[in-house]
Amino acid sequence: MPEIRPITDLRNNSAEIVEFCNATQEPVFITKNGVGELAVLSMKSYERMLERLNLYAQLAESEEQIMNGDDGVDFETFAAGLRGAVHGVQDKNI
């Protein structure tokens, strides 16, 4: 169930809202005159949401490249490059 609070709670009970957002990693929806006005998120939730949006954008770009005929990189080459990056080894063939 979403947490919905009036805008006066943002002013009068901000510490409680911060505690809720950090503890639950869920947003608090703030209303003004009974209408949705804001969504308050913890920084962790906000950053996770941005990372997810970035991943979706990268996936959409990859799908578009595939649709346009790009062959990309085969898995073995990609995995070798990833292992090299993790272990600090650079392969000049990748």
SULCOR-V970977 format. One line per field, one symbol per residue. ss: DSSP state (a for helix, b for strand, c for the rest). psi: psi as a letter, one per 40 degrees, with the letter a starting at -180 (. if undefined). Layout:
BEGIN
ss = ???
psi = ???
END
This chain:
BEGIN
ss = ccbbbbaaaaaacaaaaaaaaaaacccbbbbbccbbbbbbccaaaaaaaaaaaaaaaaaaaaaaaaacccccccaaaaaaaaaaaaaccccccc
psi = hihhiiddddddfddddddddddefiihhhihfehhdihhiidddddddddddddddddddddddddeehdahiddddddddddddefhhhee.
END
